[in-house]
Amino acid sequence: MNYRKLGKTNFEVSGIGYGAWGIGGKQWLGGTDDESIGALGRAIELGVNFIDTALAYGDGHSEKLVGRVVRDTGHKILVATKVPPKDRVWPAQPGVGIQRVFPYDYIVRSAEESLRHLGLDAIDLLQLHVWNPEWVDREEWRKAFEDLKRSGKVRAVGVSLSEHDPDSGLSVVRTGLIDAVQVIYNIFDQLPEKQLLPLCQQENVGVLARVPLDEGGLSGHLDEKTKFPPGDFREYYFRGDRKKQVVEHVDALCRDLAGEVNLPEIALRFCLSHPAVSTVIPGMRTKHHAESNAVASDLGPLPPETLTILKRHAWDRNFYS
């Protein structure tokens, strides 16, 4: 496992981190807590030292599992979590004031609730789970972050940006008040490369690349007959003819790459090839997922000729809407 600096913090984070949305038990279905605990443990054995969870993932269930595993390991593991919007609306909506979404007292209470779930002394990285650039000058989030860091309950702070809108984070990065941003970045969604990633490099702000496998679209296992458990998030994400669309784009990508293609490995290495990216946080619900994903860090960046091919496969669409 290779490690990278997380922005201006003193954290050295594993190139492959652990995205813990899928172990919350409510939106990604079909797994068990025992499998999740096994996957977390195996990932840590393989050098993963960064886990990203959230209070909203299973109403704290993901945080509790993460805390249990982290407390039991002998390794120093960095844990990131997120404050959910008070109005429970994802993504943040234009014109909605911060008092409805992130009032000061609510941010502080949410951080304290996450700490109780995790059972840890401090949260290494606390993020706001949605972000609206209209809030950049508001005192609520600024003071909450400042006070939580001063109290020692939180070590670093950041924001998680809306789906397919990386430019919404430009103004908050420029404030110098956050340590990291979390953004969707993958072969299909290359928008962060235009402005956000260069700015993060310039301002020394860490980048957490989420959804590197496009919710499974770049896993190499999705086809038009793929079924998900009723109520599973992916049933919504890949509804209608979307599986067919994905298969067509993936087939074209694999033809362009030629030869035997390990698609998830290439997808993870694509993210790691950009120097602004601190860590990539795929979901890993089984030990096999942990083992196959961890390898990508050791293999390093993709060669320039491969990246040139992948640039042609950016896909402008939003399956979250």
N, C-alpha and C positions, 0 to 999 in steps of 0.2 A: 504494500500500500504506500502510495506517495502522499505527502502532506503539503498543504499550502497555507499561507498566512490569511487570516480572515480580516481583510481591510487593515485598519489602524489598531485593532485589538492585538493582544499578545497571544491569541489563540492560533495554534497550528492544527488545522482541520484536515481530516482525511479527504482525498479527492472524491471518493465515493462515500456519501453520507447515507443515513437511513431515513426515508420518508415514512412517517408513522400514521398517515391518514388511513391506510388500508387495514390497520389493526384496531380501529375504533369500534368495529362490530356493528355499525349501523348503515353505512352507505356502501361499503365494499363487503359483500356477503360471501358465505361459503367457506370461511376459514374458522379456526378455533383459537382460543387463547393459548393452548399448549403449543400449537404451531407457531403462533406469533412470538411467544417467549423463546422457542427454539431458534427461530430466525434471527431475533435480536441477539441472542447469545452467540450464534455462529458468526454473525456479522462482526461482532466485537472481537471474536477470536481471530478473524481475518484482518483486523487492523482498523475497522470502522470506529471512529471516535467522536462522531457527530450525529446526533439524532434530532430530527425536527418533528415535533408533535404540535398539538393545539388543544386548548380547552374545549373547543367545539367538536373534536373528533370523538364521537360516541359519548358526548357530555362528560368528558373527563376520563373515559375508560382507557383511551390510548395513553394518556398521561400516567395513569396508575400502573399500566403494564410496563411502560418505559421506566418509571421510577423503581419498580420492583427489580427489574433486570440490572439497572445501573447501580442500585445500592448493593446488589449481590456480587458484582464484578470487582475484581481487584484492580481494574484499569481506571484511569481518569477519562471519563466520558463527558463531552460537552453536550448539553441539552438545550435546545431552543424550543420555545413554545409561543403561542399567540393569544392575544386578547380578542375574543369574538366581538363583532359589532353588537352593540346593545339592542339595536332594532332587528338583529338577525337577518339582515339583508346583504346578500353577496351578489355581485360586487357593490361597492359604494355607489350611490346614485347622485348625479349632479344636482346641486341645489339643496341637498339635505345637510343641515347644519351639524357640526361636530357634537353639539349638546345632545342630539338624538342618538349619536353613534358611539362617541368616545368622551363622555364627560370625565373630568379628572378623577373623581371618587370611584367611578366604575372601573377605570383602568387599574387603579391601585387595588381595588377589591378582587378583580379578576386575576391579577398577578399573585395575590396572596392565596387565592383558591387553587391556582395551578401549583403553587409551592406545596400546599397540603396534599394534593394528589400525588405529586412527584416524591414527596418525602425527602427533599434535598435542602441543603442550606441556602442555595441561591439558584436562580435561573441564569444560565450563561448568556442566552440571547432571548430577549423578549421582543416580540414583534406585534404590531397592530395587524389584524387579520384582513383588513381591507384598507384602502387608502384613496382619498380624494384630494387632489392638489389644491382645491379651494381651502383646505384646512391648514396650509403650510405655515401661515403666520399666527395661527391660534395658540393661545397659551396653554390650553387644556393638556394636549399631548406632550408639549415641551416640558411643562412643570412636572407632570406625572413621571415622565422618563427620568428627569433630573433627580426628583426626590427618591425614586426607587433605586437608582444607582447610588445615590448618597447613602441610603439606608443599608446597602450591601445585599439587598434582596435580589437585585438584578445587576449583572456585570456588563452587559452590552445591549444595545437596542436597535430596532430596525422596523421596516414595514414590508408587508407582503402586497405586491401590486396586483391590480385587476387583470383578468384574463385578456390576453392579446392587446394590452395597453401599456407597454413598458414606458412610454414617454410620460405617463402620469407620475412617475417617480423622479423626474429630472429636478424639479424645484426643491424637493425635500433632500435629495442628495447634495444639492448646492448649499444647503444650510450648514453643513458640517456637524449636524446634531445627531446623525444616526451612524451606526457602525456597519450596517448591512441592509441590502434589499433582497427580497425573494421574488423571482420572476419566472414566468413560463419561458423556457428556451429549449428548443429542440430542432431537429432537421426540418420539420414542417414550419415551425414558428421561429424565424430568424430575425424578427423585428428588433429585439434588444441590441443587435449588433450595430444598428444605425446610429443611435445616440446614447442609450443608457450605458452599455458596457464601456465605451470609451470614456464617458464621464465618470463612471465608478473608478476606473483606473486613475484618472486625473485627480480625483478627490480622495483616493485611497479608501473607498468604501467596498466592503466585501459583497460578493454576489453568490446567492444560493439559487442554483438552476433547478427549478422544479418541473415536473411533468416531462422528463427527458424522453420517456417512451410513449408520449401522447396517450396517456391513460390505457395503454396496451396496444394502441394502433401500430407502434413501432417495435412491438415485442417479437414479431415474427410468427405469432401463433393465431392471430385473428383472421377469420375468413367469413364468408357470407352466411355460413351455417352456425357460427358461434352463438351460443345461448348463455345468458346470464341469469342468476336467480331473480325471481320477481322482486322488484323493489331495489335491486342493485343499482348504484349510480350509473354503471356502465350501460345498463339497459336504456337509460335516458340519453346518455352521451352518444351512443351509437344507434340511435333510433332511426326509423325510416330506411332510406337507402344509404345511410352513412357507412355501414360496413362495406358495402360495394364500392363506395368512393375511396375508402381507405385502401382496400385491396388493390384497386387500380393504381393508386399512387405508389403503394409499396412495390407492386410488381414492376412498375416503370423504374423505380429507384434501384431495385435489384438487377434489372437488366442493364442499367447504366454502369453499375459497379462491376458486373460480370463475375464469373467464377462463383465459388462457394461463399455465401455471405452470412456472417453471424450478425444479424441485424441489430439486436439489442446492444451488442458490444460496440458496433460502429456508432450507434445512437449515443451511447454514453461517452465514447471517446470524442465524438463531435463536440459535445459540450465542454469537455476537458481541454479541447484544443484551443479554446479562447483564453488568453492570459488573464482576463478580468474575472473569470469564474473561480470562486474559492472552493466550492464543493457542489456536487451533483447529488440530488436526493431522490432516487427512485424508490418506489415502494418495494418492500421485500417481505412477503408473507410466509415464505417457506425457507428452509435451510438451502435448498437448491437455488432459489433466487439470490440469496446472499452470496453463495459461492460463485455463481456465474457473473454477478454484477461486480464483485470485488476485483476480479481479474482485470477489468477495464483500466483501473488506475495504474497497474503495473505496466500495461502496454503503452501508456503514454499518448501524446497527441497523434492524430492521424497525419499521414503524409500530405503535402500540399496538393498533389494531384487528386487525391481522394476528396479533400475539402472542396476543390474546384467543382467536382462532380456534384457534391451534395448541395452546393449553393444553388444549383439549377432546380432543386426540388422543394424550395420554399413554397408554402401553400397558404394562401390568404383565405382563411375561413374561421368561424367561431362556433364550435360544436357545443359550447356552454350555453348559448342563447336559445 
